[in-house]
Amino acid sequence: MTDTILIIGPTWIGDMMMAQSLFMTLKRERPGVTIDVVAPGWSLPLLARMPQVRKATATPFDRGELALGQRRAFGRSLRGEGYSQAIVLPNSLKSALVPWFAGIPRRTGWRGEMRYGLLDDLRRLDKQRFPMMVDRFNALAFDADTMRSADDFPQPHPNPSLVADKGNRDAAIAKFGLVADVPVLALCPGAEFGVSKRWPPEKYAEIVDMAGTGKQIWLFGSANDTATCDEILAHLEPEVRRRCHNLAGKTSLAEAVDLLSMADGVVTNDSGLMHVAAALGRPLVAVYGSTSPDFTPPLSDASRIVRLGLDCSPCFKRECPLGHHNCMRALPASMVHEALDEMVPAR
């Protein structure tokens, strides 16, 4: 039997980026292994930029819906692929159905929503022994009896590494009227999880002012971040705004990835785009408040983390439960600018 693995991928951008570390570990530990991924359709541009993945297939059902009939039909359609193992990364019961319907002989994952029977290689997670999400993903590359804690990993986790598409990048530059030969400071001020993870727009505007006149500013995000990016621009003088390009809601994910590959520096919240920028090897400064870099840090040596570490953080809430959001509001732009200068010397 060929060593061909089906990965049931995560549903968030950041999680998908951390999953690439697992793909890289599988390739290292099992030479000759073939990796296919089933994941939401939005993630296909990311998976296309991961050389470890042979084939990525979009799920034919929406996130969160049971769609039992569709999952059964989809799983049965995979029976001829010869998969020797499935690794299920989400913790939901629904995510374990497709490998079971596909009849894959070994189905690996954490216990999650009591998935007895659906997963035969079922692991019980000790969060203290596997503190980071990337630990938990990578542990599934190994047999359970040899991987009792993060201390048992034979080598450090490989950092995710995306390969940008130069042709798509050049097309995006032309499409949005950008300039390729001027240094780029990229700002990623959004966070889908909630407002608690967002550094205020006026702070980002201060970073733009501190960046000087020699850089162009590209603002990235989804359509939900358009208003936030507009607010950043509203805090700037007209001559500064002329060096800024608000790309939020305008780019596809593929375009955002390939344009971010050009950034000389990135300032970002704890978000999916933070993990993308890290995987592109861009020098970045990540601002943390309500969440913890001890759980989902940017997996890159070219990154710096800035946080106040207040007694009330991390709370992991979508909105500040105390109403003041001081973990972000009180964090001065000067701290971020100093960290950015360490990563990206002025030129």
VOPAGU-2260 file (C-alpha; in pm, 1 decimal, decimal comma):
REM VOPAGU-2260
SITE   aa  ch    i         X         Y         Z
SITE  MET   A    0       0,0       0,0       0,0
SITE  THR   A    1     130,9     343,0     -87,5
SITE  ASP   A    2     188,9     590,4     194,3
SITE  THR   A    3     -76,0     845,3     100,7
SITE  ILE   A    4    -233,5    1064,1     368,1
SITE  LEU   A    5    -553,8    1264,2     356,9
SITE  ILE   A    6    -551,4    1570,1     582,8
SITE  ILE   A    7    -882,4    1720,2     691,8
SITE  GLY   A    8    -775,3    2082,0     712,6
SITE  PRO   A    9    -869,2    2360,3     954,3
SITE  THR   A   10   -1123,8    2633,8     887,6
SITE  TRP   A   11    -917,9    2944,1     976,9
SITE  ILE   A   12    -630,0    3102,5     785,1
SITE  GLY   A   13    -388,8    3102,2    1078,4
SITE  ASP   A   14    -463,9    2739,6    1162,1
SITE  MET   A   15    -409,1    2637,4     800,0
SITE  MET   A   16     -71,5    2807,6     803,8
SITE  MET   A   17      28,8    2621,7    1119,7
SITE  ALA   A   18     -91,0    2298,9     957,4
SITE  GLN   A   19     184,7    2338,9     699,5
SITE  SER   A   20     434,5    2265,0     977,2
SITE  LEU   A   21     266,3    1924,2    1012,0
SITE  PHE   A   22     289,8    1866,7     636,0
SITE  MET   A   23     661,5    1945,6     648,2
SITE  THR   A   24     714,1    1713,3     944,7
SITE  LEU   A   25     533,6    1430,2     766,6
SITE  LYS   A   26     757,5    1476,6     462,6
SITE  ARG   A   27    1065,4    1472,1     685,5
SITE  GLU   A   28     963,8    1171,8     896,5
SITE  ARG   A   29     808,0     961,2     620,5
SITE  PRO   A   30    1011,8     999,2     299,4
SITE  GLY   A   31     799,2     932,5      -6,2
SITE  VAL   A   32     470,2    1016,7     165,4
SITE  THR   A   33     202,3    1181,7     -46,3
SITE  ILE   A   34     -21,9    1443,7     115,3
SITE  ASP   A   35    -366,1    1546,6      -6,2
SITE  VAL   A   36    -580,8    1798,8     179,0
SITE  VAL   A   37    -956,7    1845,0     202,5
SITE  ALA   A   38   -1041,7    2194,0     324,1
SITE  PRO   A   39   -1276,8    2489,9     272,0
SITE  GLY   A   40   -1257,2    2639,7     -74,6
SITE  TRP   A   41   -1112,7    2969,4      44,9
SITE  SER   A   42    -794,5    2788,4     156,1
SITE  LEU   A   43    -700,4    2647,1    -185,6
SITE  PRO   A   44    -474,7    2946,0    -275,9
SITE  LEU   A   45    -274,9    2885,2      43,3
SITE  LEU   A   46    -246,6    2512,6     -18,8
SITE  ALA   A   47    -137,1    2579,9    -378,5
SITE  ARG   A   48     163,6    2765,8    -233,0
SITE  MET   A   49     264,2    2474,1      -9,5
SITE  PRO   A   50     495,3    2240,8    -204,0
SITE  GLN   A   51     427,4    1953,2      36,2
SITE  VAL   A   52      66,0    1919,3     -82,7
SITE  ARG   A   53      -1,6    1711,2    -393,5
SITE  LYS   A   54    -370,6    1789,2    -425,4
SITE  ALA   A   55    -615,9    2013,8    -242,1
SITE  THR   A   56    -990,0    1957,4    -270,4
SITE  ALA   A   57   -1259,0    2197,6    -155,3
SITE  THR   A   58   -1529,7    2058,6      69,3
SITE  PRO   A   59   -1869,9    2064,7    -104,9
SITE  PHE   A   60   -2047,7    2178,7     211,5
SITE  ASP   A   61   -2036,4    2496,9     417,4
SITE  ARG   A   62   -1847,8    2536,1     743,1
SITE  GLY   A   63   -2062,7    2439,8    1039,4
SITE  GLU   A   64   -2339,6    2256,0     853,0
SITE  LEU   A   65   -2385,9    1884,0     913,1
SITE  ALA   A   66   -2486,5    1804,4     551,1
SITE  LEU   A   67   -2474,3    1435,8     636,4
SITE  GLY   A   68   -2577,6    1320,7     288,4
SITE  GLN   A   69   -2315,6    1538,6     119,5
SITE  ARG   A   70   -2045,5    1421,3     359,6
SITE  ARG   A   71   -2138,6    1059,3     296,7
SITE  ALA   A   72   -2129,8    1104,1     -82,6
SITE  PHE   A   73   -1807,5    1300,8     -69,2
SITE  GLY   A   74   -1638,5    1045,6     156,8
SITE  ARG   A   75   -1743,1     755,9     -64,5
SITE  SER   A   76   -1605,7     939,3    -368,8
SITE  LEU   A   77   -1262,2     922,2    -208,0
SITE  ARG   A   78   -1258,6     544,6    -160,7
SITE  GLY   A   79   -1062,4     483,7    -479,1
SITE  GLU   A   80    -777,1     715,8    -379,9
SITE  GLY   A   81    -594,9     451,7    -175,4
SITE  TYR   A   82    -540,4     659,0     136,6
SITE  SER   A   83    -354,4     468,9     408,8
SITE  GLN   A   84    -426,6     726,6     679,3
SITE  ALA   A   85    -638,5    1033,4     747,3
SITE  ILE   A   86    -534,8    1303,3     993,7
SITE  VAL   A   87    -825,3    1515,3    1114,4
SITE  LEU   A   88    -713,7    1856,4    1241,6
SITE  PRO   A   89   -1045,3    2019,1    1345,7
SITE  ASN   A   90   -1192,0    1894,6    1673,2
SITE  SER   A   91   -1553,3    1872,7    1557,2
SITE  LEU   A   92   -1743,7    1548,2    1519,0
SITE  LYS   A   93   -1851,8    1654,7    1168,1
SITE  SER   A   94   -1492,5    1680,4    1047,0
SITE  ALA   A   95   -1431,0    1312,0    1124,7
SITE  LEU   A   96   -1719,3    1187,8     909,7
SITE  VAL   A   97   -1557,2    1211,8     563,7
SITE  PRO   A   98   -1258,4     981,7     643,1
SITE  TRP   A   99   -1496,4     734,1     804,5
SITE  PHE   A  100   -1728,0     731,3     502,7
SITE  ALA   A  101   -1418,0     701,0     281,6
SITE  GLY   A  102   -1318,5     380,3     460,9
SITE  ILE   A  103    -965,8     499,6     532,8
SITE  PRO   A  104    -809,9     229,4     753,8
SITE  ARG   A  105    -625,5     455,7     998,7
SITE  ARG   A  106    -800,8     773,5    1112,9
SITE  THR   A  107    -597,9     992,1    1348,5
SITE  GLY   A  108    -697,7    1293,8    1555,6
SITE  TRP   A  109    -751,0    1438,0    1900,5
SITE  ARG   A  110   -1061,5    1324,0    2085,5
SITE  GLY   A  111   -1241,5    1658,0    2044,1
SITE  GLU   A  112   -1618,7    1614,6    2036,3
SITE  MET   A  113   -1616,3    1253,0    2160,4
SITE  ARG   A  114   -1538,4    1100,8    1819,6
SITE  TYR   A  115   -1524,8     739,5    1933,6
SITE  GLY   A  116   -1567,8     501,4    1640,2
SITE  LEU   A  117   -1512,5     768,5    1378,1
SITE  LEU   A  118   -1142,6     789,1    1467,8
SITE  ASP   A  119    -961,3     465,0    1548,1
SITE  ASP   A  120    -629,8     635,6    1631,6
SITE  LEU   A  121    -786,8     861,8    1892,5
SITE  ARG   A  122    -558,8    1078,7    2107,3
SITE  ARG   A  123    -646,8    1239,4    2439,6
SITE  LEU   A  124    -503,9    1591,0    2450,6
SITE  ASP   A  125    -312,9    1714,1    2753,5
SITE  LYS   A  126    -299,0    2089,1    2693,3
SITE  GLN   A  127     -18,5    2134,4    2944,0
SITE  ARG   A  128     205,3    1888,4    2760,2
SITE  PHE   A  129     120,7    2027,5    2417,5
SITE  PRO   A  130      79,4    2400,0    2489,7
SITE  MET   A  131      93,6    2538,4    2135,1
SITE  MET   A  132    -139,9    2463,8    1847,6
SITE  VAL   A  133     157,3    2377,2    1626,9
SITE  ASP   A  134     262,1    2121,1    1892,0
SITE  ARG   A  135     -79,6    1960,3    1872,4
SITE  PHE   A  136     -75,2    1943,8    1492,7
SITE  ASN   A  137     278,3    1805,0    1473,2
SITE  ALA   A  138     214,4    1541,2    1738,6
SITE  LEU   A  139     -26,5    1373,5    1498,9
SITE  ALA   A  140     263,7    1293,5    1264,9
SITE  PHE   A  141     395,2    1043,8    1521,5
SITE  ASP   A  142     264,1     732,7    1695,7
SITE  ALA   A  143      78,6     811,0    2016,7
SITE  ASP   A  144     301,8     591,3    2233,4
SITE  THR   A  145     615,1     784,8    2134,2
SITE  MET   A  146     467,8    1133,6    2161,5
SITE  ARG   A  147     354,2    1203,1    2517,0
SITE  SER   A  148     452,6    1571,2    2528,4
SITE  ALA   A  149     613,7    1846,1    2324,5
SITE  ASP   A  150     946,8    1749,9    2484,3
SITE  ASP   A  151     939,5    1424,0    2285,5
SITE  PHE   A  152     965,3    1585,7    1942,2
SITE  PRO   A  153    1284,8    1458,4    1775,0
SITE  GLN   A  154    1350,9    1793,4    1606,1
SITE  PRO   A  155    1212,6    2146,8    1632,0
SITE  HIS   A  156     897,0    2213,2    1433,8
SITE  PRO   A  157     968,4    2337,4    1082,6
SITE  ASN   A  158     836,2    2687,2    1025,7
SITE  PRO   A  159     566,1    2722,0     758,8
SITE  SER   A  160     704,4    2848,7     429,5
SITE  LEU   A  161     483,6    2964,5     142,5
SITE  VAL   A  162     610,1    2994,2    -214,7
SITE  ALA   A  163     468,2    3309,5    -371,7
SITE  ASP   A  164     345,7    3308,8    -731,2
SITE  LYS   A  165     553,3    3572,1    -912,9
SITE  GLY   A  166     321,9    3589,2   -1213,6
SITE  ASN   A  167      17,3    3644,3    -996,5
SITE  ARG   A  168     209,6    3901,5    -792,0
SITE  ASP   A  169     307,9    4102,8   -1098,8
SITE  ALA   A  170     -49,5    4090,3   -1227,7
SITE  ALA   A  171    -176,9    4219,9    -892,4
SITE  ILE   A  172      74,7    4505,2    -895,5
SITE  ALA   A  173     -56,3    4613,1   -1233,8
SITE  LYS   A  174    -419,9    4558,2   -1137,6
SITE  PHE   A  175    -404,8    4781,9    -829,5
SITE  GLY   A  176    -168,6    5043,2    -970,3
SITE  LEU   A  177     111,1    4967,4    -723,9
SITE  VAL   A  178     482,2    5039,5    -750,1
SITE  ALA   A  179     732,9    4757,1    -726,8
SITE  ASP   A  180    1057,0    4949,4    -666,4
SITE  VAL   A  181     967,3    5150,7    -353,3
SITE  PRO   A  182     998,2    4991,3      -4,5
SITE  VAL   A  183     666,8    4860,7     127,7
SITE  LEU   A  184     533,4    4876,3     482,5
SITE  ALA   A  185     234,0    4643,7     505,6
SITE  LEU   A  186     -34,2    4690,4     770,6
SITE  CYS   A  187    -279,0    4414,6     864,2
SITE  PRO   A  188    -513,9    4582,8    1116,0
SITE  GLY   A  189    -796,9    4329,6    1108,7
SITE  ALA   A  190    -874,9    4011,9    1302,4
SITE  GLU   A  191   -1177,9    3799,1    1223,2
SITE  PHE   A  192   -1204,0    3666,9    1580,4
SITE  GLY   A  193   -1322,4    3999,1    1722,4
SITE  VAL   A  194   -1241,2    4356,6    1816,7
SITE  SER   A  195   -1042,0    4252,7    2123,8
SITE  LYS   A  196    -753,4    4142,4    1900,1
SITE  ARG   A  197    -737,1    4472,8    1709,5
SITE  TRP   A  198    -487,1    4745,6    1786,0
SITE  PRO   A  199    -673,8    5078,5    1741,7
SITE  PRO   A  200    -666,1    5247,8    1396,9
SITE  GLU   A  201    -509,0    5567,1    1534,8
SITE  LYS   A  202    -211,5    5360,8    1656,3
SITE  TYR   A  203    -158,6    5222,2    1308,4
SITE  ALA   A  204    -176,3    5577,5    1174,9
SITE  GLU   A  205     101,1    5676,1    1414,9
SITE  ILE   A  206     316,0    5395,4    1271,8
SITE  VAL   A  207     259,7    5534,3     922,1
SITE  ASP   A  208     367,8    5880,0    1038,3
SITE  MET   A  209     677,0    5731,9    1204,2
SITE  ALA   A  210     769,7    5535,1     891,7
SITE  GLY   A  211     891,5    5848,0     712,1
SITE  THR   A  212     849,8    5951,2     351,7
SITE  GLY   A  213    1053,2    5678,3     182,5
SITE  LYS   A  214     796,5    5401,4     208,7
SITE  GLN   A  215     464,7    5321,8      48,3
SITE  ILE   A  216     196,3    5178,2     275,2
SITE  TRP   A  217     -19,7    4883,2     172,9
SITE  LEU   A  218    -317,4    4801,1     395,6
SITE  PHE   A  219    -447,1    4443,8     380,0
SITE  GLY   A  220    -759,9    4273,3     507,0
SITE  SER   A  221   -1097,7    4132,0     416,8
SITE  ALA   A  222   -1404,6    4333,8     322,7
SITE  ASN   A  223   -1484,3    4343,3     694,7
SITE  ASP   A  224   -1164,6    4544,0     750,4
SITE  THR   A  225   -1234,0    4813,6     490,5
SITE  ALA   A  226   -1381,0    5057,7     742,8
SITE  THR   A  227   -1089,5    5005,6     981,9
SITE  CYS   A  228    -839,8    5076,5     705,3
SITE  ASP   A  229   -1039,3    5384,1     599,5
SITE  GLU   A  230   -1024,0    5506,8     958,8
SITE  ILE   A  231    -645,8    5467,2     961,0
SITE  LEU   A  232    -623,2    5679,1     646,2
SITE  ALA   A  233    -855,5    5941,4     794,3
SITE  HIS   A  234    -600,0    6003,7    1070,4
SITE  LEU   A  235    -328,3    6087,7     815,9
SITE  GLU   A  236    -240,2    6411,0     642,2
SITE  PRO   A  237    -335,8    6425,1     271,8
SITE  GLU   A  238      24,6    6406,6     149,5
SITE  VAL   A  239      79,1    6092,7     359,0
SITE  ARG   A  240    -242,3    5931,5     233,8
SITE  ARG   A  241    -112,4    5961,3    -121,6
SITE  ARG   A  242     152,3    5699,3     -35,2
SITE  CYS   A  243    -110,8    5459,8     101,5
SITE  HIS   A  244    -311,4    5192,7     -78,3
SITE  ASN   A  245    -614,2    5046,7      97,3
SITE  LEU   A  246    -636,1    4693,7     -47,9
SITE  ALA   A  247    -878,3    4559,4     215,1
SITE  GLY   A  248   -1168,9    4383,0      49,9
SITE  LYS   A  249   -1019,8    4437,2    -296,5
SITE  THR   A  250    -768,5    4155,4    -326,4
SITE  SER   A  251    -833,7    3785,9    -342,1
SITE  LEU   A  252    -652,0    3580,0     -82,0
SITE  ALA   A  253    -407,9    3469,1    -351,4
SITE  GLU   A  254    -334,4    3830,6    -444,0
SITE  ALA   A  255    -290,9    3929,3     -80,2
SITE  VAL   A  256     -41,4    3646,9     -23,1
SITE  ASP   A  257     165,6    3729,7    -328,8
SITE  LEU   A  258     164,7    4104,3    -261,0
SITE  LEU   A  259     261,0    4048,9     102,9
SITE  SER   A  260     566,2    3861,2     -24,1
SITE  MET   A  261     700,6    4202,4    -135,1
SITE  ALA   A  262     670,2    4373,7     202,1
SITE  ASP   A  263     987,9    4508,6     358,3
SITE  GLY   A  264     810,8    4513,9     693,3
SITE  VAL   A  265     472,5    4414,1     833,9
SITE  VAL   A  266     278,5    4537,8    1137,0
SITE  THR   A  267     -12,0    4315,3    1225,1
SITE  ASN   A  268    -254,7    4200,4    1488,5
SITE  ASP   A  269    -271,0    3834,3    1589,6
SITE  SER   A  270    -454,2    3726,5    1274,0
SITE  GLY   A  271    -448,7    3493,2     977,4
SITE  LEU   A  272    -248,2    3741,9     773,4
SITE  MET   A  273       9,9    3752,1    1051,6
SITE  HIS   A  274      72,2    3380,7     995,6
SITE  VAL   A  275      80,7    3433,2     617,8
SITE  ALA   A  276     341,2    3710,5     648,5
SITE  ALA   A  277     546,2    3492,0     882,6
SITE  ALA   A  278     535,0    3202,2     635,4
SITE  LEU   A  279     654,8    3437,1     361,7
SITE  GLY   A  280     956,7    3524,5     573,5
SITE  ARG   A  281     865,8    3893,6     592,3
SITE  PRO   A  282    1005,6    4094,2     885,7
SITE  LEU   A  283     702,0    4149,4    1103,9
SITE  VAL   A  284     592,2    4295,1    1433,5
SITE  ALA   A  285     287,0    4127,9    1585,8
SITE  VAL   A  286      74,2    4313,7    1841,1
SITE  TYR   A  287     -85,2    4092,9    2107,6
SITE  GLY   A  288    -337,6    4180,1    2376,9
SITE  SER   A  289    -636,0    3954,3    2440,8
SITE  THR   A  290    -462,0    3645,7    2301,2
SITE  SER   A  291    -132,0    3479,1    2383,6
SITE  PRO   A  292     181,4    3425,8    2176,5
SITE  ASP   A  293     237,5    3121,4    2394,7
SITE  PHE   A  294     -42,4    2946,7    2200,6
SITE  THR   A  295     -34,9    3080,6    1844,4
SITE  PRO   A  296     284,1    3281,9    1785,3
SITE  PRO   A  297     407,5    3382,4    1440,6
SITE  LEU   A  298     624,5    3088,3    1336,4
SITE  SER   A  299     917,9    3281,6    1197,3
SITE  ASP   A  300    1262,4    3385,9    1311,0
SITE  ALA   A  301    1199,4    3721,2    1140,8
SITE  SER   A  302     930,1    3830,8    1384,5
SITE  ARG   A  303     894,8    4034,5    1700,6
SITE  ILE   A  304     605,6    4026,4    1947,3
SITE  VAL   A  305     491,3    4341,7    2126,0
SITE  ARG   A  306     250,0    4322,3    2419,7
SITE  LEU   A  307     188,3    4490,5    2753,0
SITE  GLY   A  308     115,8    4172,2    2946,3
SITE  LEU   A  309    -149,7    4327,6    3171,8
SITE  ASP   A  310    -290,0    4122,6    3457,7
SITE  CYS   A  311    -621,0    4093,4    3272,6
SITE  SER   A  312    -467,2    3951,6    2957,0
SITE  PRO   A  313    -485,9    3720,6    2781,2
SITE  CYS   A  314    -860,7    3685,2    2827,0
SITE  PHE   A  315    -932,3    3516,2    2490,3
SITE  LYS   A  316   -1262,7    3703,3    2463,6
SITE  ARG   A  317   -1403,8    3856,0    2144,9
SITE  GLU   A  318   -1469,3    4183,0    2329,1
SITE  CYS   A  319   -1298,5    4320,7    2639,1
SITE  PRO   A  320   -1494,2    4185,2    2938,6
SITE  LEU   A  321   -1384,0    4488,2    3145,2
SITE  GLY   A  322   -1486,2    4740,6    2881,1
SITE  HIS   A  323   -1155,4    4930,7    2863,7
SITE  HIS   A  324    -948,6    4727,2    2608,5
SITE  ASN   A  325    -633,2    4860,5    2776,9
SITE  CYS   A  326    -422,5    4567,7    2657,7
SITE  MET   A  327    -440,3    4730,8    2314,0
SITE  ARG   A  328    -538,7    5093,8    2374,0
SITE  ALA   A  329    -255,2    5153,6    2621,2
SITE  LEU   A  330       9,5    4993,8    2399,8
SITE  PRO   A  331     206,3    5286,5    2252,9
SITE  ALA   A  332     299,9    5308,8    1886,8
SITE  SER   A  333     656,1    5384,2    1992,3
SITE  MET   A  334     698,4    5025,1    2119,2
SITE  VAL   A  335     590,1    4885,2    1786,3
SITE  HIS   A  336     800,2    5134,4    1590,7
SITE  GLU   A  337    1111,5    5043,8    1791,8
SITE  ALA   A  338    1055,3    4673,4    1727,6
SITE  LEU   A  339     998,1    4743,8    1359,0
SITE  ASP   A  340    1321,9    4943,2    1339,0
SITE  GLU   A  341    1507,6    4645,1    1484,8
SITE  MET   A  342    1363,5    4424,9    1211,5
SITE  VAL   A  343    1371,3    4673,7     922,6
SITE  PRO   A  344    1654,2    4929,2     940,1
SITE  ALA   A  345    1566,3    5263,6     782,8
SITE  ARG   A  346    1667,1    5305,6     421,3
